[in-house]
Amino acid sequence: MQPFNIQTNNLNIHGQKKGSGADVVIALHGWLDNSNSFAPMLDGVEPEHTWYCIDFAGHGLSSWRSQDAHYYFVDYIDDLYQFINALGVEKVHLVGHSMGAMVAGLFASCFNDYVKSVTFIEGIGCVTTPSQDACEQLKNAVLNRARLKNKKSRIYKSKTLIYEARSQTTDLNNELIMLLMNRNIKAIDGGFELTTDPKLKNHSGFRFDEAQCIGAIKDLIAPCQLIIGNEGYTFVKQNLAKYISYYSDLSVINVGGGHHCHMQSSNECFEYIQAFMVQSGAR
């Protein structure tokens, strides 16, 4: 894959590109990941479409939000809107993993005219908070920000220590952990630190409630498919059961692997995604 960076408003969005087809695919990674999440799927293949695998703001090599800003989920919708306009394309295919899947779905609901198809990978609907808990959600976010405000970035003596820390929260093997985390690491005096903005770990101050999530899903008219890992996260399957009846056009595919099944069953996932995009483009 070839590196790129595109300036959008106050952000410098970095990522990796592959392919030269007329149709554009934008691949959106999960929380605390980066564009290397999609490298196994695209390794050794010549895609029919042009793939732009981005690093979200605060992740990978992309710029952080300003010091006084925080990371609201809905702001990623604006980032994606600005990115597509900066590319100068009219319609795109969206492929999103986990948090990126939720961004892809909400963007497609808001901007139907921009989207040809959506592939969700281990993520569907939204992470919601009941309306009666809205104040508690905001209170916890404010208190969490205060605690983390003056916390210094951790310096690791070696990359291995970072790999080991990530291994505690994932079922990826060491090779895939290294691939994913190397884009989130930079060398500094005395060792290594993460390139991810520490504010990404702050509690969200606002989330949709279930009714708002359903309302957004009902506005999504692009063809959609969901790829689920057989050993993936339980909440994905719970969200599927909760929301599947509200999608107008959704197919579901099971593959081997866990939450990062697109890295573990990469060839299979790529074949499903490419076939789906070709079929959607022919409609």
KOLGUTOR-279915 format. One line per 2 residues: number of its first residue (from 0); their letters; for each residue x, z negated, y of N, C-alpha, C. Coordinates in nm, 2 decimals. Atoms other than C-alpha are relative to their C-alpha. Layout:
BEGIN
NUM> A> X Z Y X Z Y X Z Y | ...
// end
This chain:
BEGIN
0> MQ> 0.08 0.00 -0.12 0.00 0.00 0.00 0.09 0.00 0.12 | -0.07 -0.02 -0.12 0.11 0.08 0.35 -0.05 -0.10 0.11
2> PF> 0.05 0.10 -0.10 0.10 -0.19 0.63 -0.06 0.07 0.12 | 0.05 -0.04 -0.13 -0.10 -0.15 0.94 -0.03 -0.12 0.09
4> NI> 0.05 0.10 -0.08 -0.20 -0.35 1.24 -0.08 0.07 0.12 | 0.09 -0.06 -0.10 -0.48 -0.28 1.49 -0.05 -0.11 0.09
6> QT> 0.04 0.10 -0.10 -0.55 -0.46 1.81 -0.15 0.01 0.03 | 0.15 0.00 -0.03 -0.92 -0.56 1.86 -0.02 -0.12 0.09
8> NN> 0.02 0.10 -0.10 -1.01 -0.76 2.17 0.13 -0.09 0.01 | -0.12 0.08 -0.01 -0.77 -1.06 2.16 0.07 -0.03 -0.13
10> LN> -0.06 0.02 0.13 -0.68 -1.03 1.79 0.09 0.12 -0.04 | -0.08 -0.10 0.06 -0.41 -0.84 1.62 -0.02 -0.01 -0.15
12> IH> 0.04 0.01 0.14 -0.55 -0.76 1.28 0.10 0.08 -0.09 | -0.09 -0.07 0.09 -0.29 -0.68 1.01 -0.07 0.02 -0.13
14> GQ> 0.05 -0.02 0.13 -0.35 -0.55 0.67 0.08 0.11 -0.07 | -0.07 -0.10 0.08 -0.26 -0.29 0.41 -0.10 0.11 -0.04
16> KK> 0.08 -0.12 0.01 -0.39 0.06 0.36 0.04 0.08 -0.12 | -0.03 -0.09 0.11 -0.41 0.29 0.06 -0.11 0.11 -0.01
18> GS> 0.10 -0.11 0.02 -0.57 0.63 0.00 0.00 0.09 0.12 | 0.02 -0.09 -0.11 -0.65 0.93 0.22 -0.13 0.08 0.00
20> GA> 0.13 -0.06 0.01 -1.01 1.01 0.14 -0.07 -0.01 0.13 | 0.08 0.00 -0.12 -1.26 1.09 0.41 -0.08 -0.13 0.02
22> DV> 0.08 0.13 -0.01 -1.47 0.78 0.33 0.09 -0.12 0.01 | -0.08 0.12 -0.03 -1.34 0.45 0.45 -0.06 -0.12 -0.07
24> VI> 0.04 0.13 0.06 -1.35 0.12 0.25 0.07 -0.11 0.08 | -0.06 0.11 -0.06 -1.29 -0.21 0.42 -0.01 -0.12 -0.10
26> AL> -0.01 0.11 0.10 -1.18 -0.49 0.18 0.02 -0.13 0.07 | 0.00 0.13 -0.07 -1.24 -0.85 0.29 0.02 -0.11 -0.10
28> HG> -0.05 0.10 0.09 -1.06 -1.13 0.12 -0.08 -0.14 0.02 | 0.07 0.13 0.00 -1.17 -1.49 0.05 0.08 -0.10 0.09
30> WL> -0.05 0.10 -0.09 -1.10 -1.81 0.25 0.14 -0.05 -0.05 | -0.14 0.04 0.02 -0.72 -1.90 0.27 0.08 0.10 -0.08
32> DN> -0.07 -0.11 0.07 -0.63 -1.57 0.09 0.05 0.10 0.10 | -0.05 -0.11 -0.09 -0.51 -1.24 0.24 -0.02 0.13 -0.07
34> SN> 0.03 -0.13 0.05 -0.51 -0.87 0.18 0.07 0.03 -0.13 | -0.06 -0.01 0.13 -0.28 -0.91 -0.12 -0.10 -0.03 -0.12
36> SF> 0.11 0.02 0.10 -0.60 -1.02 -0.30 -0.04 0.13 -0.07 | 0.05 -0.13 0.05 -0.68 -0.65 -0.35 0.12 0.08 -0.06
38> AP> -0.11 -0.08 0.04 -0.33 -0.53 -0.44 0.00 0.03 -0.15 | 0.01 -0.03 0.14 -0.38 -0.56 -0.82 -0.09 0.12 -0.03
40> ML> 0.09 -0.11 0.03 -0.68 -0.33 -0.81 0.05 0.13 0.05 | -0.04 -0.12 -0.06 -0.51 -0.07 -0.60 0.14 0.04 -0.05
42> DG> -0.13 -0.03 0.05 -0.17 -0.08 -0.78 -0.01 0.11 -0.11 | -0.01 -0.11 0.10 -0.09 0.24 -0.97 -0.12 0.09 -0.01
44> VE> 0.12 -0.09 -0.01 -0.42 0.42 -0.87 0.01 0.08 0.12 | 0.02 -0.09 -0.12 -0.50 0.70 -0.63 -0.15 -0.01 0.03
46> PE> 0.15 0.01 -0.03 -0.84 0.60 -0.48 -0.05 0.12 0.07 | 0.06 -0.11 -0.06 -1.08 0.86 -0.38 -0.03 -0.02 0.15
48> HT> 0.04 0.04 -0.14 -1.15 0.67 -0.05 0.13 -0.06 0.06 | -0.11 0.07 -0.08 -0.92 0.53 0.22 -0.04 -0.15 0.01
50> WY> 0.03 0.15 0.00 -0.90 0.15 0.17 0.08 -0.06 0.12 | -0.07 0.08 -0.10 -0.82 -0.08 0.46 -0.03 -0.15 -0.05
52> CI> 0.01 0.14 0.04 -0.75 -0.43 0.32 0.05 -0.09 0.11 | -0.04 0.07 -0.12 -0.74 -0.66 0.62 0.03 -0.15 -0.04
54> DF> -0.02 0.14 -0.01 -0.61 -1.01 0.68 -0.09 -0.05 0.11 | 0.08 0.06 -0.10 -0.88 -1.21 0.85 0.08 -0.07 0.10
56> AG> -0.07 0.09 -0.10 -0.79 -1.39 1.17 0.03 -0.13 -0.06 | -0.05 0.13 0.05 -0.59 -1.70 1.09 0.06 0.01 -0.13
58> HG> -0.04 -0.02 0.14 -0.49 -1.56 0.75 0.12 0.10 0.00 | -0.10 -0.10 0.03 -0.19 -1.37 0.62 0.09 0.03 0.13
60> LS> -0.08 -0.04 -0.12 -0.01 -1.18 0.91 -0.08 0.02 0.12 | 0.09 -0.02 -0.12 -0.31 -1.15 1.15 0.02 -0.12 0.09
62> SW> -0.01 0.11 -0.10 -0.31 -1.35 1.47 -0.10 -0.11 -0.02 | 0.09 0.11 0.00 -0.47 -1.69 1.50 -0.09 0.01 0.12
64> RS> 0.08 0.01 -0.12 -0.76 -1.76 1.73 0.07 -0.09 0.10 | -0.07 0.08 -0.10 -0.67 -1.92 2.06 -0.01 -0.14 -0.03
66> QD> -0.02 0.14 0.03 -0.58 -2.28 2.07 -0.13 -0.08 0.02 | 0.12 0.07 -0.02 -0.92 -2.39 2.20 -0.12 0.06 -0.08
68> AH> 0.11 -0.06 0.08 -1.12 -2.18 1.95 0.01 -0.05 -0.14 | 0.01 0.04 0.14 -1.24 -2.26 1.60 -0.05 0.12 -0.08
70> YY> 0.03 -0.11 0.09 -1.33 -2.05 1.30 -0.14 -0.02 -0.05 | 0.14 -0.01 0.05 -1.70 -2.00 1.28 -0.02 0.12 -0.08
72> FV> 0.03 -0.11 0.10 -1.82 -1.79 0.99 -0.05 0.13 0.08 | 0.06 -0.12 -0.06 -2.03 -1.57 1.22 0.10 0.08 0.09
74> DY> -0.09 -0.07 -0.08 -1.73 -1.48 1.43 0.07 0.11 -0.08 | -0.06 -0.11 0.08 -1.59 -1.28 1.14 -0.09 0.13 0.00
76> ID> 0.08 -0.12 -0.01 -1.89 -1.05 1.18 0.04 0.08 0.12 | -0.04 -0.07 -0.12 -1.78 -0.97 1.53 0.14 0.06 -0.02
78> DL> -0.13 -0.05 0.03 -1.42 -0.93 1.41 -0.01 0.14 -0.08 | 0.02 -0.12 0.09 -1.54 -0.67 1.15 -0.06 0.11 0.09
80> YQ> 0.06 -0.10 -0.09 -1.75 -0.49 1.41 0.10 0.06 0.09 | -0.10 -0.05 -0.09 -1.46 -0.46 1.65 0.10 0.08 -0.08
82> FI> -0.10 -0.07 0.08 -1.23 -0.35 1.37 -0.05 0.14 -0.04 | 0.06 -0.13 0.04 -1.46 -0.07 1.25 -0.01 0.09 0.13
84> NA> 0.00 -0.08 -0.12 -1.50 0.05 1.61 0.14 0.05 0.04 | -0.14 -0.04 -0.03 -1.12 0.05 1.66 0.04 0.11 -0.09
86> LG> -0.04 -0.11 0.09 -1.09 0.27 1.35 -0.06 0.13 0.05 | 0.07 -0.12 -0.04 -1.34 0.51 1.51 -0.07 0.07 -0.11
88> VE> 0.08 -0.06 0.11 -1.54 0.57 1.19 -0.15 -0.05 0.02 | 0.14 0.03 -0.02 -1.92 0.58 1.18 -0.06 -0.09 -0.11
90> KV> 0.06 0.08 0.11 -2.00 0.43 0.83 0.11 -0.03 -0.10 | -0.11 0.04 0.09 -1.79 0.24 0.58 -0.07 -0.06 -0.13
92> HL> 0.03 0.08 0.12 -1.81 0.09 0.23 0.07 -0.13 0.02 | -0.05 0.14 -0.01 -1.76 -0.29 0.23 0.02 -0.05 -0.14
94> VG> -0.03 0.07 0.12 -1.59 -0.47 -0.05 0.05 -0.14 0.04 | -0.04 0.13 -0.05 -1.57 -0.85 -0.01 0.01 -0.10 -0.12
96> HS> -0.01 0.10 0.11 -1.45 -1.14 -0.23 -0.03 -0.14 0.07 | 0.03 0.14 -0.04 -1.59 -1.49 -0.19 -0.05 -0.01 0.14
98> MG> 0.04 0.01 -0.14 -1.60 -1.57 0.18 -0.02 0.14 0.06 | 0.01 -0.14 -0.04 -1.54 -1.20 0.24 -0.12 0.07 -0.04
100> AM> 0.13 -0.06 0.05 -1.84 -1.11 0.03 -0.12 -0.04 0.09 | 0.11 0.05 -0.09 -2.06 -1.33 0.25 0.01 0.07 0.14
102> VA> -0.02 -0.07 -0.12 -1.91 -1.17 0.56 -0.06 0.14 -0.01 | 0.05 -0.14 0.02 -1.98 -0.82 0.42 -0.15 0.01 -0.01
104> GL> 0.14 0.00 0.01 -2.34 -0.91 0.34 -0.07 -0.02 0.13 | 0.06 0.02 -0.12 -2.42 -1.05 0.67 0.02 0.11 0.10
106> FA> -0.03 -0.11 -0.09 -2.25 -0.77 0.86 -0.10 0.12 -0.04 | 0.09 -0.12 0.04 -2.45 -0.51 0.65 -0.14 -0.03 0.04
108> SC> 0.13 0.04 -0.04 -2.77 -0.70 0.74 -0.02 0.03 0.15 | 0.01 -0.01 -0.14 -2.69 -0.69 1.11 0.02 0.15 0.05
110> FN> -0.04 -0.13 -0.05 -2.54 -0.34 1.13 -0.02 0.10 -0.12 | 0.03 -0.09 0.11 -2.71 -0.13 0.86 0.05 0.14 0.03
112> DY> -0.04 -0.13 -0.03 -2.62 0.19 1.04 0.15 0.03 -0.03 | -0.14 -0.01 0.02 -2.25 0.12 0.98 0.04 0.00 -0.15
114> VK> -0.04 0.04 0.13 -2.26 0.05 0.61 -0.06 0.10 -0.11 | 0.04 -0.08 0.11 -2.28 0.29 0.31 -0.03 -0.08 -0.13
116> SV> 0.02 0.08 0.12 -2.25 0.03 0.03 0.07 -0.13 0.02 | -0.06 0.13 0.00 -2.16 -0.33 -0.03 0.03 -0.04 -0.14
118> TF> -0.03 0.06 0.13 -1.97 -0.47 -0.33 0.04 -0.14 0.03 | -0.03 0.15 0.00 -1.98 -0.85 -0.36 0.09 -0.03 -0.12
120> IE> -0.08 0.05 0.11 -1.71 -1.01 -0.57 0.00 -0.15 0.00 | 0.01 0.14 0.01 -1.78 -1.37 -0.67 -0.04 -0.07 0.14
122> GI> 0.06 0.06 -0.13 -1.98 -1.44 -0.35 -0.13 0.07 0.03 | 0.13 -0.07 -0.03 -2.34 -1.37 -0.25 -0.08 -0.10 0.09
124> GC> 0.08 0.09 -0.09 -2.58 -1.51 0.02 0.09 -0.06 0.10 | -0.07 0.08 -0.10 -2.44 -1.78 0.24 0.02 -0.14 -0.05
126> VT> -0.01 0.14 0.02 -2.31 -2.13 0.22 -0.09 -0.06 0.10 | 0.10 0.04 -0.09 -2.60 -2.31 0.37 0.00 -0.16 0.02
128> TP> 0.03 0.14 -0.02 -2.69 -2.65 0.52 -0.15 -0.02 0.03 | 0.14 0.03 -0.03 -3.05 -2.79 0.51 -0.02 -0.03 0.15
130> SQ> 0.03 0.02 -0.14 -3.20 -2.79 0.86 0.00 -0.14 0.04 | 0.01 0.14 -0.03 -3.25 -3.16 0.85 0.14 -0.07 0.01
132> DA> -0.14 0.06 0.00 -2.87 -3.21 0.81 0.09 0.07 0.10 | -0.08 -0.07 -0.10 -2.77 -3.00 1.11 0.09 -0.09 0.08
134> CE> -0.07 0.09 -0.08 -2.67 -3.29 1.32 0.12 -0.07 -0.07 | -0.10 0.06 0.08 -2.47 -3.45 1.04 0.12 0.10 -0.02
136> QL> -0.10 -0.11 0.02 -2.29 -3.12 0.98 0.09 0.01 0.13 | -0.08 -0.01 -0.12 -2.19 -3.10 1.35 0.08 -0.12 0.03
138> KN> -0.07 0.12 -0.02 -2.09 -3.46 1.37 0.13 -0.01 -0.08 | -0.12 0.00 0.09 -1.86 -3.43 1.07 0.11 0.10 0.05
140> AV> -0.10 -0.10 -0.05 -1.70 -3.12 1.22 0.07 -0.05 0.12 | -0.06 0.05 -0.11 -1.63 -3.29 1.55 0.10 -0.11 -0.03
142> LN> -0.09 0.10 0.05 -1.48 -3.59 1.38 0.12 0.05 -0.07 | -0.11 -0.07 0.08 -1.27 -3.37 1.15 0.10 0.06 0.10
144> RA> -0.09 -0.07 -0.10 -1.13 -3.17 1.45 0.08 -0.11 0.07 | -0.07 0.11 -0.07 -1.03 -3.50 1.62 0.12 -0.05 -0.09
146> RL> -0.10 0.05 0.09 -0.84 -3.61 1.31 0.11 0.10 -0.02 | -0.10 -0.10 0.03 -0.66 -3.28 1.26 0.07 0.05 0.13
148> KN> -0.04 -0.07 -0.12 -0.59 -3.20 1.63 0.15 -0.01 0.02 | -0.15 0.02 -0.02 -0.23 -3.35 1.64 0.08 0.00 -0.13
150> KK> -0.07 0.00 0.12 -0.15 -3.30 1.28 0.10 0.12 -0.01 | -0.10 -0.10 0.00 0.18 -3.11 1.24 0.00 0.08 -0.13
152> SR> 0.00 -0.09 0.12 0.22 -2.82 1.00 0.11 -0.05 -0.10 | -0.09 0.04 0.10 0.38 -2.91 0.67 0.11 0.09 -0.03
154> IY> -0.12 -0.09 0.03 0.73 -2.78 0.60 0.03 -0.03 -0.15 | -0.03 0.00 0.14 0.80 -2.70 0.23 0.15 0.03 -0.02
156> KS> -0.14 -0.03 0.02 1.15 -2.71 0.10 0.02 0.13 -0.08 | -0.02 -0.13 0.08 1.09 -2.41 -0.13 -0.14 0.06 -0.01
158> KT> 0.12 -0.07 0.03 0.83 -2.15 -0.20 -0.07 -0.05 -0.13 | 0.06 0.05 0.13 0.79 -2.29 -0.55 -0.10 -0.12 0.03
160> LI> 0.09 0.12 -0.03 0.63 -2.61 -0.40 -0.13 0.05 0.05 | 0.13 -0.06 -0.05 0.37 -2.39 -0.22 -0.07 0.06 -0.12
162> YE> 0.07 -0.06 0.12 0.30 -2.20 -0.55 -0.06 -0.11 -0.08 | 0.05 0.11 0.08 0.26 -2.53 -0.73 -0.12 -0.06 0.06
164> AR> 0.12 0.06 -0.07 0.02 -2.66 -0.46 -0.12 0.09 -0.02 | 0.11 -0.09 0.02 -0.19 -2.35 -0.49 -0.05 0.00 -0.15
166> SQ> 0.04 0.00 0.14 -0.19 -2.37 -0.87 -0.10 -0.11 -0.04 | 0.10 0.11 0.03 -0.39 -2.70 -0.85 -0.14 0.04 0.04
168> TT> 0.14 -0.03 -0.05 -0.69 -2.52 -0.69 -0.04 0.14 -0.05 | 0.04 -0.13 0.05 -0.70 -2.19 -0.89 0.04 0.01 -0.15
170> DL> -0.04 -0.03 0.14 -0.69 -2.05 -1.24 0.08 0.13 -0.01 | -0.09 -0.12 0.00 -0.46 -1.76 -1.14 0.13 -0.04 -0.07
172> NN> -0.13 0.03 0.06 -0.14 -1.73 -1.34 0.11 0.01 0.11 | -0.11 0.02 -0.10 0.20 -1.78 -1.17 0.03 0.13 0.08
174> EL> -0.03 -0.13 -0.06 0.25 -1.40 -1.11 -0.10 0.03 0.11 | 0.11 -0.03 -0.10 -0.08 -1.36 -0.92 0.01 -0.10 0.11
176> IM> -0.01 0.10 -0.10 -0.03 -1.69 -0.73 0.11 0.04 0.10 | -0.11 -0.05 -0.08 0.31 -1.56 -0.61 -0.04 0.12 0.09
178> LL> 0.04 -0.11 -0.07 0.16 -1.23 -0.51 -0.09 -0.03 0.12 | 0.10 0.04 -0.11 -0.12 -1.39 -0.31 0.07 -0.08 0.11
180> MN> -0.05 0.09 -0.10 0.08 -1.66 -0.14 0.12 0.05 0.08 | -0.12 -0.04 -0.08 0.39 -1.47 -0.04 -0.04 0.06 0.13
182> RN> 0.04 -0.05 -0.13 0.18 -1.31 0.24 -0.04 -0.11 0.09 | 0.04 0.12 -0.08 0.08 -1.66 0.36 0.12 -0.09 0.03
184> IK> -0.12 0.09 -0.02 0.44 -1.79 0.38 0.10 0.07 0.09 | -0.11 -0.05 -0.08 0.71 -1.76 0.64 0.11 -0.10 0.00
186> AI> -0.12 0.08 0.00 1.06 -1.89 0.65 0.03 -0.06 0.14 | -0.04 0.07 -0.13 1.16 -2.14 0.92 0.12 -0.09 -0.03
188> DG> -0.12 0.09 0.02 1.45 -2.37 0.98 -0.04 -0.12 -0.08 | 0.03 0.12 0.08 1.45 -2.63 0.71 -0.09 0.03 -0.12
190> GF> 0.08 -0.02 0.12 1.23 -2.45 0.46 -0.10 0.11 0.03 | 0.11 -0.10 -0.01 0.89 -2.26 0.46 -0.12 -0.07 0.05
192> EL> 0.13 0.05 -0.03 0.55 -2.30 0.61 -0.10 0.11 -0.02 | 0.11 -0.09 0.02 0.21 -2.14 0.57 -0.03 0.07 0.13
194> TT> 0.05 -0.08 -0.12 0.10 -1.86 0.81 -0.14 -0.02 0.03 | 0.14 0.03 -0.02 -0.26 -1.97 0.77 -0.02 -0.11 0.11
196> DP> 0.03 0.10 -0.11 -0.40 -2.15 1.08 -0.06 -0.13 -0.06 | 0.05 0.13 0.06 -0.45 -2.52 0.99 -0.15 -0.02 0.04
198> KL> 0.14 0.02 -0.04 -0.78 -2.51 1.18 -0.10 0.06 -0.10 | 0.09 -0.06 0.10 -0.92 -2.30 0.89 -0.06 -0.11 -0.09
200> KN> 0.05 0.11 0.09 -0.96 -2.63 0.70 -0.09 -0.10 0.07 | 0.10 0.09 -0.07 -1.18 -2.79 0.97 -0.14 0.03 -0.06
202> HS> 0.14 -0.02 0.04 -1.54 -2.85 0.87 -0.07 0.09 0.09 | 0.08 -0.09 -0.08 -1.78 -2.59 0.99 -0.10 -0.08 0.09
204> GF> 0.09 0.07 -0.09 -1.98 -2.71 1.29 -0.15 0.05 -0.01 | 0.14 -0.06 0.01 -2.28 -2.48 1.21 0.00 0.09 -0.13
206> RF> 0.03 -0.09 0.11 -2.42 -2.31 0.90 -0.15 0.04 0.00 | 0.14 -0.04 0.02 -2.74 -2.11 0.83 -0.07 -0.10 -0.09
208> DE> 0.07 0.06 0.10 -3.01 -2.29 0.65 -0.05 0.10 -0.10 | 0.04 -0.09 0.11 -3.17 -2.14 0.34 -0.10 0.11 0.05
210> AQ> 0.10 -0.10 -0.06 -3.46 -1.97 0.54 0.07 0.11 0.08 | -0.08 -0.10 -0.08 -3.21 -1.80 0.77 0.08 0.09 -0.09
212> CI> -0.08 -0.08 0.09 -3.00 -1.68 0.48 -0.10 0.10 -0.07 | 0.09 -0.09 0.06 -3.31 -1.53 0.31 -0.04 0.11 0.10
214> GA> 0.04 -0.09 -0.10 -3.41 -1.37 0.64 0.10 0.11 0.02 | -0.11 -0.10 -0.02 -3.07 -1.20 0.67 0.00 0.09 -0.12
216> IK> 0.00 -0.08 0.12 -3.08 -1.08 0.31 -0.11 0.11 0.00 | 0.11 -0.09 0.00 -3.42 -0.92 0.36 0.03 0.12 0.09
218> DL> -0.04 -0.11 -0.09 -3.26 -0.71 0.64 0.11 0.09 -0.05 | -0.11 -0.08 0.06 -2.99 -0.57 0.41 -0.06 0.12 -0.08
220> IA> 0.06 -0.11 0.07 -3.09 -0.22 0.30 0.10 0.09 -0.07 | -0.10 -0.08 0.06 -2.76 -0.07 0.19 0.01 -0.04 -0.15
222> PC> -0.01 0.04 0.14 -2.71 -0.05 -0.19 0.11 -0.10 -0.02 | -0.09 0.11 0.02 -2.53 -0.36 -0.32 0.03 -0.01 -0.15
224> QL> -0.03 0.04 0.14 -2.35 -0.46 -0.64 0.08 -0.13 0.01 | -0.07 0.13 0.01 -2.23 -0.81 -0.74 0.09 0.00 -0.13
226> II> -0.08 0.01 0.12 -1.93 -0.85 -0.97 0.03 -0.15 -0.01 | -0.02 0.15 0.03 -1.91 -1.20 -1.13 0.10 -0.01 -0.11
228> GN> -0.09 0.03 0.10 -1.63 -1.34 -1.33 -0.07 -0.09 -0.11 | 0.06 0.08 0.11 -1.74 -1.49 -1.67 0.03 -0.14 0.01
230> EG> -0.04 0.13 -0.02 -1.55 -1.80 -1.58 0.01 -0.03 0.15 | 0.00 0.02 -0.15 -1.62 -1.79 -1.20 -0.07 -0.12 0.04
232> YT> 0.05 0.13 -0.06 -1.76 -2.05 -0.97 -0.15 -0.01 -0.03 | 0.14 0.02 0.03 -2.09 -2.20 -1.06 -0.09 0.03 0.12
234> FV> 0.08 -0.01 -0.12 -2.22 -2.19 -0.70 -0.04 0.15 0.02 | 0.04 -0.15 -0.02 -2.21 -1.80 -0.71 -0.12 0.03 -0.09
236> KQ> 0.12 -0.03 0.09 -2.44 -1.79 -1.01 -0.12 -0.08 0.05 | 0.11 0.07 -0.05 -2.66 -2.05 -0.85 -0.06 0.07 0.12
238> NL> 0.04 -0.08 -0.11 -2.68 -1.84 -0.53 -0.07 0.13 -0.05 | 0.06 -0.12 0.06 -2.76 -1.53 -0.74 -0.14 -0.03 -0.04
240> AK> 0.13 0.04 0.05 -3.05 -1.71 -0.91 -0.09 -0.03 0.12 | 0.08 0.04 -0.11 -3.17 -1.84 -0.58 -0.05 0.12 0.09
242> YI> 0.02 -0.11 -0.10 -3.15 -1.51 -0.38 -0.03 0.14 -0.05 | 0.00 -0.13 0.05 -3.16 -1.22 -0.61 -0.13 0.07 0.03
244> SY> 0.13 -0.07 -0.02 -3.53 -1.15 -0.56 -0.02 0.05 0.14 | 0.02 -0.04 -0.14 -3.48 -1.10 -0.19 0.08 0.13 0.03
246> YS> -0.08 -0.12 -0.02 -3.23 -0.81 -0.23 -0.08 0.13 -0.04 | 0.08 -0.12 0.03 -3.39 -0.46 -0.21 0.07 0.09 -0.10
248> DL> -0.08 -0.09 0.09 -3.11 -0.29 -0.41 0.13 -0.07 -0.04 | -0.12 0.08 0.05 -2.87 -0.51 -0.61 0.02 0.02 -0.15
250> SV> -0.03 0.00 0.14 -2.70 -0.45 -0.94 0.11 -0.11 -0.03 | -0.09 0.11 0.03 -2.50 -0.73 -1.12 0.08 0.04 -0.12
252> IN> -0.09 -0.03 0.10 -2.19 -0.68 -1.33 0.08 -0.12 -0.04 | -0.09 0.11 0.05 -2.00 -0.94 -1.54 0.13 0.06 -0.05
254> VG> -0.13 -0.04 0.05 -1.63 -0.91 -1.60 0.08 -0.12 -0.05 | -0.08 0.12 0.03 -1.36 -1.13 -1.75 0.07 -0.06 0.11
256> GG> -0.07 0.06 -0.10 -1.19 -1.38 -1.54 -0.07 -0.11 0.07 | 0.06 0.11 -0.08 -1.26 -1.66 -1.29 -0.04 0.05 0.14
258> HH> 0.04 -0.03 -0.14 -1.32 -1.67 -0.92 0.07 0.12 0.06 | -0.07 -0.12 -0.04 -1.05 -1.41 -0.86 0.00 0.10 -0.11
260> CH> 0.01 -0.10 0.11 -1.17 -1.18 -1.13 0.05 0.14 0.03 | -0.05 -0.13 -0.05 -1.08 -0.88 -0.92 0.15 0.01 -0.01
262> MQ> -0.14 0.00 0.02 -0.72 -0.98 -0.96 0.04 -0.01 -0.15 | -0.03 0.02 0.15 -0.74 -1.08 -1.33 -0.05 0.12 -0.08
264> SS> 0.05 -0.12 0.07 -0.96 -0.78 -1.45 0.00 0.11 0.10 | -0.01 -0.09 -0.11 -0.83 -0.55 -1.18 -0.04 0.14 -0.02
266> NE> 0.04 -0.14 0.03 -0.86 -0.22 -1.35 -0.15 0.02 -0.02 | 0.14 -0.01 0.03 -1.21 -0.28 -1.47 -0.08 -0.01 0.13
268> CF> 0.07 0.02 -0.12 -1.32 -0.40 -1.13 0.01 0.12 0.09 | -0.02 -0.12 -0.08 -1.17 -0.10 -0.95 -0.09 0.11 -0.05
270> EY> 0.09 -0.11 0.05 -1.35 0.14 -1.18 -0.14 -0.02 0.03 | 0.14 0.03 -0.04 -1.68 -0.03 -1.12 -0.03 0.03 0.15
272> IQ> 0.02 -0.02 -0.15 -1.63 -0.03 -0.74 0.01 0.14 0.04 | -0.01 -0.14 -0.04 -1.51 0.32 -0.71 -0.12 0.08 -0.05
274> AF> 0.12 -0.08 0.05 -1.80 0.46 -0.93 -0.12 -0.03 0.08 | 0.12 0.04 -0.08 -2.05 0.26 -0.73 0.00 0.06 0.14
276> MV> -0.01 -0.06 -0.13 -1.92 0.39 -0.40 -0.02 0.15 0.00 | 0.03 -0.15 0.01 -1.92 0.75 -0.52 -0.15 0.02 -0.02
278> QS> 0.15 -0.02 0.02 -2.28 0.71 -0.64 -0.07 -0.03 0.13 | 0.07 0.04 -0.13 -2.38 0.54 -0.31 0.02 0.11 0.10
280> GA> -0.03 -0.10 -0.09 -2.21 0.81 -0.11 -0.08 0.13 -0.02 | 0.08 -0.12 0.03 -2.41 1.08 -0.29 -0.14 -0.01 0.02
282> R> 0.14 0.02 -0.02 -2.74 0.93 -0.21 -0.05 0.07 0.13
// end
